[in-house]
Amino acid sequence: MISQKSKYALRALLALARIAPGETMRIAAIAAGETIPKKFLEQILLELKRAGFVESRRGKHGGYLLLRSLRRLSSVTCCG
Protein backbone atom coordinates (compact mmCIF):
# COMPACT_ATOMS: atom_id res chain seq x y z
CA MET A 1 0.00 0.00 0.00
CA ILE A 2 1.30 3.45 -0.93
CA SER A 3 0.88 6.22 1.65
CA GLN A 4 -1.07 9.37 0.84
CA LYS A 5 2.12 11.38 1.27
CA SER A 6 3.85 9.27 -1.39
CA LYS A 7 0.89 9.65 -3.74
CA TYR A 8 0.98 13.42 -3.32
CA ALA A 9 4.76 13.48 -3.83
CA LEU A 10 4.40 11.54 -7.07
CA ARG A 11 1.62 13.82 -8.30
CA ALA A 12 3.74 16.90 -7.50
CA LEU A 13 6.75 15.44 -9.34
CA LEU A 14 4.59 14.62 -12.35
CA ALA A 15 3.22 18.18 -12.37
CA LEU A 16 6.79 19.51 -12.39
CA ALA A 17 7.74 17.06 -15.13
CA ARG A 18 5.00 18.48 -17.39
CA ILE A 19 6.54 21.97 -17.48
CA ALA A 20 9.44 22.93 -19.74
CA PRO A 21 12.95 22.10 -18.49
CA GLY A 22 14.32 24.94 -16.38
CA GLU A 23 10.88 26.45 -15.79
CA THR A 24 9.46 26.75 -12.29
CA MET A 25 6.02 26.15 -10.82
CA ARG A 26 4.69 27.71 -7.64
CA ILE A 27 3.34 25.65 -4.75
CA ALA A 28 -0.12 27.21 -5.12
CA ALA A 29 -0.31 26.16 -8.78
CA ILE A 30 0.76 22.59 -8.01
CA ALA A 31 -1.64 22.35 -5.06
CA ALA A 32 -4.58 23.66 -7.09
CA GLY A 33 -3.83 21.61 -10.20
CA GLU A 34 -3.28 18.35 -8.32
CA THR A 35 -5.80 18.96 -5.49
CA ILE A 36 -3.18 18.60 -2.77
CA PRO A 37 -3.50 20.54 0.49
CA LYS A 38 -1.03 23.44 0.22
CA LYS A 39 0.46 23.09 3.73
CA PHE A 40 1.01 19.36 3.24
CA LEU A 41 2.55 19.99 -0.19
CA GLU A 42 4.99 22.48 1.35
CA GLN A 43 6.25 19.75 3.68
CA ILE A 44 6.50 17.23 0.85
CA LEU A 45 8.41 19.60 -1.44
CA LEU A 46 10.81 20.47 1.36
CA GLU A 47 11.52 16.77 1.82
CA LEU A 48 11.96 16.29 -1.93
CA LYS A 49 14.32 19.28 -1.95
CA ARG A 50 16.45 17.82 0.85
CA ALA A 51 16.58 14.52 -1.06
CA GLY A 52 17.85 16.33 -4.18
CA PHE A 53 14.84 15.76 -6.43
CA VAL A 54 13.66 19.35 -6.74
CA GLU A 55 15.13 22.82 -6.41
CA SER A 56 13.39 25.95 -5.23
CA ARG A 57 13.99 29.40 -6.64
CA ARG A 58 13.01 32.69 -5.11
CA GLY A 59 11.78 35.87 -6.73
CA LYS A 60 9.27 36.94 -9.32
CA HIS A 61 9.80 33.83 -11.44
CA GLY A 62 10.42 31.56 -8.47
CA GLY A 63 8.93 28.22 -7.62
CA TYR A 64 10.00 24.59 -7.84
CA LEU A 65 11.62 22.63 -10.65
CA LEU A 66 12.88 19.09 -11.14
CA LEU A 67 16.59 18.41 -10.72
CA ARG A 68 16.52 14.85 -12.05
CA SER A 69 15.13 13.35 -15.22
CA LEU A 70 12.01 11.20 -15.05
CA ARG A 71 14.06 8.08 -15.76
CA ARG A 72 16.29 8.75 -12.76
CA LEU A 73 13.27 9.48 -10.57
CA SER A 74 11.60 6.17 -11.39
CA SER A 75 14.27 4.13 -9.60
CA VAL A 76 14.28 6.03 -6.29
CA THR A 77 11.93 6.03 -3.33
CA CYS A 78 11.16 8.97 -1.08
CA CYS A 79 8.62 10.32 1.31
CA GLY A 80 7.23 6.95 2.41
C-alpha positions as CSV (number, residue, x, y, z in Angstrom):
1,M,0.0,0.0,0.0
2,I,1.3,3.5,-0.9
3,S,0.9,6.2,1.7
4,Q,-1.1,9.4,0.8
5,K,2.1,11.4,1.3
6,S,3.9,9.3,-1.4
7,K,0.9,9.7,-3.7
8,Y,1.0,13.4,-3.3
9,A,4.8,13.5,-3.8
10,L,4.4,11.5,-7.1
11,R,1.6,13.8,-8.3
12,A,3.7,16.9,-7.5
13,L,6.7,15.4,-9.3
14,L,4.6,14.6,-12.4
15,A,3.2,18.2,-12.4
16,L,6.8,19.5,-12.4
17,A,7.7,17.1,-15.1
18,R,5.0,18.5,-17.4
19,I,6.5,22.0,-17.5
20,A,9.4,22.9,-19.7
21,P,12.9,22.1,-18.5
22,G,14.3,24.9,-16.4
23,E,10.9,26.4,-15.8
24,T,9.5,26.8,-12.3
25,M,6.0,26.1,-10.8
26,R,4.7,27.7,-7.6
27,I,3.3,25.6,-4.8
28,A,-0.1,27.2,-5.1
29,A,-0.3,26.2,-8.8
30,I,0.8,22.6,-8.0
31,A,-1.6,22.4,-5.1
32,A,-4.6,23.7,-7.1
33,G,-3.8,21.6,-10.2
34,E,-3.3,18.4,-8.3
35,T,-5.8,19.0,-5.5
36,I,-3.2,18.6,-2.8
37,P,-3.5,20.5,0.5
38,K,-1.0,23.4,0.2
39,K,0.5,23.1,3.7
40,F,1.0,19.4,3.2
41,L,2.5,20.0,-0.2
42,E,5.0,22.5,1.3
43,Q,6.3,19.7,3.7
44,I,6.5,17.2,0.8
45,L,8.4,19.6,-1.4
46,L,10.8,20.5,1.4
47,E,11.5,16.8,1.8
48,L,12.0,16.3,-1.9
49,K,14.3,19.3,-2.0
50,R,16.4,17.8,0.8
51,A,16.6,14.5,-1.1
52,G,17.8,16.3,-4.2
53,F,14.8,15.8,-6.4
54,V,13.7,19.4,-6.7
55,E,15.1,22.8,-6.4
56,S,13.4,26.0,-5.2
57,R,14.0,29.4,-6.6
58,R,13.0,32.7,-5.1
59,G,11.8,35.9,-6.7
60,K,9.3,36.9,-9.3
61,H,9.8,33.8,-11.4
62,G,10.4,31.6,-8.5
63,G,8.9,28.2,-7.6
64,Y,10.0,24.6,-7.8
65,L,11.6,22.6,-10.6
66,L,12.9,19.1,-11.1
67,L,16.6,18.4,-10.7
68,R,16.5,14.9,-12.0
69,S,15.1,13.4,-15.2
70,L,12.0,11.2,-15.0
71,R,14.1,8.1,-15.8
72,R,16.3,8.7,-12.8
73,L,13.3,9.5,-10.6
74,S,11.6,6.2,-11.4
75,S,14.3,4.1,-9.6
76,V,14.3,6.0,-6.3
77,T,11.9,6.0,-3.3
78,C,11.2,9.0,-1.1
79,C,8.6,10.3,1.3
80,G,7.2,7.0,2.4
